[in-house]
Amino acid sequence: MNIFLTGSTGFLGGELLASLSKRKEVDKIYCFIRPGNEQDAFTRLKKVFSVHGDYLDSNKVIPVTGNLFDPHLTQSLQANKMLDDVDVIIHSAANTSFSRIYDDMLEQVNIAGLEKLLLWAKQLPHLHTFLYVGTATICGTDITHRSVREEESPNMNAQHLVRYTYTKMQGELLIDKYIPQEKILIARPSIIMGDSRNVTPRSPVILWAVATINQLRLIPVNEQAMLDMIPVDYAATSIIELLLAKRNHKVYHISSGQQGATSAHKLSISLAEYFNELPPFHFTNKLLLTQIKLWAKSRLKPDSELFNYGLYLDYWNKEFTDPGAIRILLAGLAPYLEFMELGQAFDNSRLLIDVPCVKQSIPAEVYIKNCMNFISKINILDGAIDP
Ligand SMILES: NC(=O)c1ccc[n+]([C@@H]2O[C@H](COP(=O)([O-])OP(=O)(O)OC[C@H]3O[C@@H](n4cnc5c(N)ncnc54)[C@H](OP(=O)(O)O)[C@@H]3O)[C@@H](O)[C@H]2O)c1
């Protein structure tokens, strides 16, 4: 199997790369990678392998420099004859930001960039599978407090909380336009958070939100709402096993499902055990978020409900001496809180039935215990400033 992998420097893509490189079924992995500001593509690849001390076999793992922004991307991939033996494409690269400032970039990378890749892929002589890493959250905001099935998406009428999920939905639709149905495989992970192994997770993404919630302690979100979260090692292993399995469907959730879902309440118990010097967690109605924002701007009316939570206001005043800090943190956290309110779990029975070697994921409130040291080191303000 000769794989063309995009996004290998990312959170999930890095894990896919390191795991794929250990599989005997895989002959070559061409890593589509953009050079960094100070590092060339190969140095960036070496870094991916060094995170967990994995071995980089340079006969097997080959960097292919490029950028999804490049207007000539299709042509330059076509001109690269080395890539003619590619039979599997795994498209994991994406702009994953929830921030509105990136709306234009999200379209450029997640839709236009994908289309350039598809124009090349459809002409490949040996293409067997185009594996698109989508996201289960494309189901939108109308489905709440229940399990979501794969066939409910893509839904053109779905309302999206952020542009990111809209662009990922459009991505799925675009693939149908260029690639025959039998060659398409769509893996839709739920929320990927941390790593279940006792290792440093590849990325603070999502764990940043957990670290921020842990630091704030008074959180305007429904603590009982289901949260479908999986660790990155589980996500990568499941996707690889799915790729290698005999499948009965085109689309699969890679998720905890309702039976393995966590909640803000369950996560807070694990966090409180480790970070026991902070005030106790308290969850309130989401409407309190507006009051917290006004409080952070010193514009909250004196008779407001938030003043009943003096313990937390005193703690915030001590902890965040710059009042702007709370505003910045809340701006970053707001979309995560909205996702948390939805109470969605993503049905994983297709995956568990078709790929029997993949078992139910470990609940997030259990494996998060391996991430506590990492969470304690996350600079939540830096993460909020660079979403
Ligand atoms: N993380 C989650 O919770 C989650 C959940 C569900 C689905 N997913 C999906 O999983 C996939 C991987 O997500 P992730 O968390 O690994 O994301 P990530 O850590 O943000 O990584 C994104 C990857 O895409 C690459 N990329 C971005 N823009 C590019 C461009 N213009 N040209 C070439 N490469 C570009 C990045 O390269 P650089 O290193 O050069 O920036 C990086 O390798 C995405 O498709 C995402 O939608 C993620």
The ligand as an SDF file (V2000), in Angstrom:
LIG
                    3D

 48 52  0  0  0  0  0  0  0  0999 V2000
   -8.9140   17.4600   16.6250 N   0  0  0  0  0  0  0  0  0  0  0  0
  -10.1990   17.1100   16.6840 C   0  0  0  0  0  0  0  0  0  0  0  0
  -10.8410   17.1460   17.7480 O   0  0  0  0  0  0  0  0  0  0  0  0
  -10.9020   16.6180   15.4440 C   0  0  0  0  0  0  0  0  0  0  0  0
  -12.1860   16.0830   15.5910 C   0  0  0  0  0  0  0  0  0  0  0  0
  -12.8480   15.6270   14.4640 C   0  0  0  0  0  0  0  0  0  0  0  0
  -12.2440   15.6990   13.2280 C   0  0  0  0  0  0  0  0  0  0  0  0
  -11.0050   16.2360   13.1100 N   0  0  0  0  0  0  0  0  0  0  0  0
  -10.4120   16.2900   11.7570 C   0  0  0  0  0  0  0  0  0  0  0  0
   -9.1800   15.6150   11.8140 O   0  0  0  0  0  0  0  0  0  0  0  0
   -8.2690   16.1750   10.9000 C   0  0  0  0  0  0  0  0  0  0  0  0
   -6.9790   16.4620   11.6160 C   0  0  0  0  0  0  0  0  0  0  0  0
   -7.2290   17.3860   12.6570 O   0  0  0  0  0  0  0  0  0  0  0  0
   -6.0790   17.8010   13.6540 P   0  0  0  0  0  0  0  0  0  0  0  0
   -6.7080   17.9870   14.9980 O   0  0  0  0  0  0  0  0  0  0  0  0
   -4.9280   16.8770   13.4940 O   0  0  0  0  0  0  0  0  0  0  0  0
   -5.6980   19.2270   13.0890 O   0  0  0  0  0  0  0  0  0  0  0  0
   -4.3650   20.0730   13.3190 P   0  0  0  0  0  0  0  0  0  0  0  0
   -3.5910   19.5900   14.4890 O   0  0  0  0  0  0  0  0  0  0  0  0
   -4.8040   21.5010   13.3010 O   0  0  0  0  0  0  0  0  0  0  0  0
   -3.4970   19.7640   12.0180 O   0  0  0  0  0  0  0  0  0  0  0  0
   -3.8470   20.3010   10.8000 C   0  0  0  0  0  0  0  0  0  0  0  0
   -2.8780   19.7910    9.7700 C   0  0  0  0  0  0  0  0  0  0  0  0
   -3.2660   20.3450    8.5010 O   0  0  0  0  0  0  0  0  0  0  0  0
   -2.1420   20.9620    7.9100 C   0  0  0  0  0  0  0  0  0  0  0  0
   -2.5220   22.1160    7.1080 N   0  0  0  0  0  0  0  0  0  0  0  0
   -3.2550   23.1840    7.4990 C   0  0  0  0  0  0  0  0  0  0  0  0
   -3.3140   24.0680    6.5040 N   0  0  0  0  0  0  0  0  0  0  0  0
   -2.6140   23.5540    5.4540 C   0  0  0  0  0  0  0  0  0  0  0  0
   -2.3000   24.0050    4.1510 C   0  0  0  0  0  0  0  0  0  0  0  0
   -2.7090   25.1920    3.7200 N   0  0  0  0  0  0  0  0  0  0  0  0
   -1.5580   23.2090    3.3560 N   0  0  0  0  0  0  0  0  0  0  0  0
   -1.1130   22.0070    3.7980 C   0  0  0  0  0  0  0  0  0  0  0  0
   -1.3670   21.5220    5.0160 N   0  0  0  0  0  0  0  0  0  0  0  0
   -2.1060   22.2950    5.8450 C   0  0  0  0  0  0  0  0  0  0  0  0
   -1.2970   21.4160    9.0910 C   0  0  0  0  0  0  0  0  0  0  0  0
    0.0170   21.6550    8.6440 O   0  0  0  0  0  0  0  0  0  0  0  0
    1.0130   22.6790    9.3920 P   0  0  0  0  0  0  0  0  0  0  0  0
    1.6580   21.8840   10.4750 O   0  0  0  0  0  0  0  0  0  0  0  0
    1.9550   23.0950    8.3290 O   0  0  0  0  0  0  0  0  0  0  0  0
    0.1770   23.8060    9.9210 O   0  0  0  0  0  0  0  0  0  0  0  0
   -1.4310   20.2130   10.0100 C   0  0  0  0  0  0  0  0  0  0  0  0
   -0.5700   19.1880    9.6070 O   0  0  0  0  0  0  0  0  0  0  0  0
   -8.9370   17.4140   10.3160 C   0  0  0  0  0  0  0  0  0  0  0  0
   -9.4130   17.1070    9.0530 O   0  0  0  0  0  0  0  0  0  0  0  0
  -10.0720   17.6890   11.2750 C   0  0  0  0  0  0  0  0  0  0  0  0
  -11.1550   18.2960   10.6180 O   0  0  0  0  0  0  0  0  0  0  0  0
  -10.3110   16.6920   14.1830 C   0  0  0  0  0  0  0  0  0  0  0  0
  1  2  1  0
  2  3  2  0
  2  4  1  0
  4  5  1  0
  4 48  2  0
  5  6  2  0
  6  7  1  0
  7  8  2  0
  8  9  1  0
  8 48  1  0
  9 10  1  0
  9 46  1  0
 10 11  1  0
 11 12  1  0
 11 44  1  0
 12 13  1  0
 13 14  1  0
 14 15  2  0
 14 16  1  0
 14 17  1  0
 17 18  1  0
 18 19  2  0
 18 20  1  0
 18 21  1  0
 21 22  1  0
 22 23  1  0
 23 24  1  0
 23 42  1  0
 24 25  1  0
 25 26  1  0
 25 36  1  0
 26 27  1  0
 26 35  1  0
 27 28  2  0
 28 29  1  0
 29 30  1  0
 29 35  2  0
 30 31  1  0
 30 32  2  0
 32 33  1  0
 33 34  2  0
 34 35  1  0
 36 37  1  0
 36 42  1  0
 37 38  1  0
 38 39  2  0
 38 40  1  0
 38 41  1  0
 42 43  1  0
 44 45  1  0
 44 46  1  0
 46 47  1  0
M  CHG  2   8   1  16  -1
M  END
$$$$
